[in-house]
Amino acid sequence: MDDKFILDGCDRILRDLLADDSIALTMDTRRADVPNWDSFAYVNFIVLVETEFGVKFRVAEVESFENVGAIVRRIQSMRAMR
């Protein structure tokens, strides 16, 4: 599973969650860059990402993710540990 696969999955999840097909996430995308990606939607996004990729983030991790790339890299590292 490479970064692009994970990024594409995150993109699809957020598009579905926010009902906005114009969203195009990059590794540098921050929540503030996406209209309507508020804290409630972020929590829902994280739960859906955890389910999709079979991972479980710690609360401190969720609070520290600076951009989508940080989420993608953490998923990669967690899956590599298996």
trRosetta pair geometry for C-beta under 8 A, 3 or more apart (Angstrom, degrees):
i j d omega theta_ij theta_ji phi_ij phi_ji
1 5 5.2 -118 -160 80 73 140
1 6 6.3 81 158 -51 107 94
1 76 7.3 -156 100 -110 97 72
1 79 6.0 -27 53 126 131 163
2 5 5.2 103 56 6 66 102
2 6 7.3 -135 103 0 37 90
3 6 5.8 -62 -150 41 33 108
3 7 5.9 33 155 -20 70 110
3 27 7.3 1 173 -86 128 120
3 72 5.4 67 -147 159 82 130
3 73 7.6 1 -110 -76 108 61
3 76 6.6 -24 -81 -65 73 137
4 7 5.6 -53 -139 40 30 112
4 8 6.1 34 158 -21 65 106
5 8 5.9 -54 -148 35 26 111
5 9 6.6 27 152 -18 61 106
6 9 5.6 -55 -152 35 32 113
6 10 6.4 32 152 -18 66 104
6 53 6.8 37 -126 -100 95 139
6 72 4.7 135 108 -140 127 88
6 75 5.2 161 -143 84 142 140
6 76 6.6 -105 -19 -57 159 85
7 10 5.7 -53 -148 37 32 111
7 11 6.2 38 151 -23 65 106
7 25 6.2 -156 -172 101 87 110
7 26 7.6 12 -162 -142 134 26
7 27 6.7 -62 -101 -70 134 73
7 68 6.9 83 -127 143 86 122
7 72 5.4 -1 -68 -100 79 142
8 11 5.5 -51 -148 34 32 117
8 12 6.4 33 154 -19 64 104
9 12 5.8 -53 -148 36 31 110
9 13 6.3 33 153 -20 65 107
9 49 7.6 114 123 -128 106 77
9 52 5.6 161 172 149 125 142
9 53 6.9 121 115 -63 155 101
10 13 5.6 -54 -146 36 31 113
10 14 6.3 24 158 -14 66 107
10 25 5.8 -77 106 75 105 164
10 45 7.9 54 -156 -178 83 108
10 49 6.1 19 -106 -107 84 116
10 68 6.0 146 128 -158 153 113
10 71 6.6 115 -108 103 148 132
10 72 6.7 -92 -14 -74 146 92
11 14 6.2 -60 -147 39 26 104
11 15 6.2 27 155 -20 63 109
11 23 6.5 179 -159 116 76 99
11 24 6.8 13 -141 -139 125 36
11 25 4.4 -146 -90 27 86 109
12 15 5.8 -55 -146 36 28 112
12 16 6.3 25 157 -15 64 108
13 16 6.0 -61 -153 39 26 108
13 17 6.1 25 154 -20 65 113
13 45 6.3 114 129 -146 115 76
13 48 4.9 158 -160 120 123 127
13 49 6.0 157 95 -72 173 73
13 52 6.3 -100 -76 -32 132 155
14 17 5.5 -54 -139 39 33 113
14 18 6.0 5 169 5 69 111
14 23 5.5 -120 110 136 109 159
14 25 6.4 97 38 -47 145 128
14 34 7.1 -43 171 -168 137 163
14 37 7.1 -4 -156 -103 119 118
14 45 5.8 21 -92 -122 83 122
15 18 6.7 -72 -140 52 20 89
15 19 7.8 62 164 -109 53 10
15 20 6.0 -119 -141 75 61 58
15 21 5.6 59 -163 -105 120 43
15 23 4.9 -158 -85 50 79 117
16 19 7.3 14 -172 -75 28 49
17 41 6.1 126 143 -160 122 95
17 44 5.9 152 -148 114 130 118
17 45 5.8 -124 24 -84 175 80
17 48 6.6 -149 -70 9 124 160
18 23 6.6 93 62 -41 130 143
18 34 7.4 -148 -37 158 172 118
18 36 5.3 132 -146 98 118 122
18 37 6.7 -52 -77 -76 142 75
18 41 6.3 45 -79 -154 94 143
20 23 5.1 85 103 -27 102 102
20 35 7.5 164 -116 72 168 98
20 36 7.2 146 -28 51 144 133
23 34 6.1 34 -125 -136 110 117
25 29 4.7 -106 -147 23 71 156
25 34 7.8 -16 -88 -72 84 133
25 68 5.0 142 -176 -106 119 174
26 29 5.0 127 48 -31 66 94
26 68 6.9 136 84 57 35 132
26 69 7.8 -12 131 -52 62 98
27 67 6.8 68 152 123 51 121
27 68 6.0 -134 -139 85 28 92
27 69 3.3 58 -177 -82 85 109
27 72 6.4 -81 -118 34 85 143
28 67 5.6 -38 -159 -178 30 154
28 68 7.5 -4 50 41 15 93
28 69 6.3 18 -63 -19 38 125
29 33 5.1 -128 -154 68 74 142
29 34 6.7 49 180 -41 117 107
29 67 6.0 137 73 -167 40 95
29 68 4.6 24 62 -2 96 123
29 69 8.0 135 34 -20 65 79
30 33 5.0 107 57 -8 69 103
30 66 6.9 -48 -108 158 102 62
30 67 5.0 -65 -79 -104 69 82
30 68 7.8 -134 -76 -16 29 76
31 34 6.3 -73 -159 39 40 100
31 37 4.7 -145 -158 116 78 118
31 38 7.9 108 173 -103 121 14
31 42 5.9 -17 -112 -86 139 123
32 37 7.9 -115 -58 73 16 108
33 37 8.0 1 65 39 56 138
34 37 3.9 49 88 -10 110 133
36 41 6.5 81 143 -26 75 163
37 41 5.3 -121 -142 92 46 132
37 42 6.4 79 170 -65 83 83
37 45 7.6 14 -148 -33 98 149
38 41 5.2 93 50 16 65 102
38 42 6.9 -113 108 -11 34 93
39 42 5.3 -49 -145 31 34 118
39 43 6.7 36 157 -20 64 99
40 43 6.0 -51 -154 31 31 109
40 44 6.7 27 150 -12 63 107
41 44 5.6 -56 -149 42 36 113
41 45 6.0 44 150 -26 67 105
42 45 5.4 -52 -147 34 30 116
42 46 6.4 33 154 -21 64 102
43 46 5.8 -51 -149 32 31 112
43 47 6.6 32 153 -17 63 104
43 62 7.9 54 -110 176 65 139
44 47 5.8 -54 -150 36 33 112
44 48 6.4 29 154 -15 66 108
45 48 5.9 -61 -150 40 29 109
45 49 6.2 29 154 -20 66 108
46 49 5.6 -54 -145 37 30 112
46 50 6.3 34 155 -22 64 104
46 57 6.4 -78 -171 37 114 137
46 62 5.4 33 -133 -129 158 117
47 50 5.8 -52 -150 33 29 113
47 51 6.5 27 153 -16 63 107
48 51 5.7 -55 -149 38 33 111
48 52 6.1 34 154 -22 67 109
49 52 5.6 -54 -142 37 30 113
49 53 6.1 -7 171 12 66 113
49 55 7.6 -31 132 56 83 107
49 71 6.7 -34 176 177 164 128
49 75 7.4 -103 167 -78 110 132
50 53 6.9 -77 -139 53 19 85
50 54 7.8 62 171 -111 53 2
50 55 5.5 -109 -135 77 65 67
50 56 5.6 62 -153 -98 122 48
50 57 6.4 -113 -86 3 113 87
51 54 7.7 19 -175 -69 23 42
53 75 5.1 -22 150 -150 161 125
53 79 7.1 -85 172 -63 105 122
54 79 7.8 87 76 -98 100 96
55 74 7.8 137 159 126 156 90
55 75 5.6 -142 -9 -124 159 75
55 78 4.7 79 -128 108 123 153
55 79 7.0 -76 -72 -55 115 81
57 61 4.4 -128 -171 83 101 127
57 62 5.1 116 120 -56 134 88
57 74 6.9 48 -106 136 106 143
58 61 4.7 98 57 0 77 104
58 62 7.3 -146 93 -6 42 85
59 62 5.7 -54 -151 34 35 113
59 63 6.4 29 154 -14 67 109
60 63 5.8 -59 -148 41 31 109
60 64 6.1 21 156 -16 66 116
61 64 5.8 -70 -145 41 28 105
61 65 6.7 45 159 -44 66 91
61 74 6.4 124 -171 -146 129 157
62 65 6.4 -34 -153 0 29 111
64 70 7.6 -126 117 160 77 148
65 70 4.4 172 -145 95 74 124
65 71 5.2 38 -145 -60 142 83
65 74 7.4 -85 -96 -4 107 141
66 70 5.3 105 38 -22 73 147
67 70 5.5 112 55 1 61 98
67 71 7.8 -120 107 1 43 88
68 71 5.5 -54 -159 35 44 113
68 72 6.2 43 147 -20 73 105
69 72 5.5 -53 -144 38 35 113
69 73 6.1 33 158 -17 68 106
70 73 5.9 -52 -142 38 29 109
70 74 6.3 29 156 -20 62 107
71 74 5.9 -58 -149 36 28 109
71 75 6.5 30 153 -19 64 104
72 75 5.8 -55 -152 34 30 111
72 76 6.5 33 150 -20 64 105
73 76 5.5 -51 -150 35 34 116
73 77 6.4 31 155 -17 66 105
74 77 5.8 -54 -146 38 33 109
74 78 6.2 32 155 -19 66 107
75 78 5.8 -58 -146 38 29 110
75 79 6.2 23 158 -14 65 110
76 79 6.1 -64 -148 40 25 106
76 80 6.2 27 155 -23 64 110
77 80 5.6 -54 -144 34 31 114
77 81 6.8 38 155 -28 62 101
78 81 5.9 -51 -158 22 32 114
78 82 7.8 42 146 -31 57 95
79 82 5.9 -38 -166 7 43 117
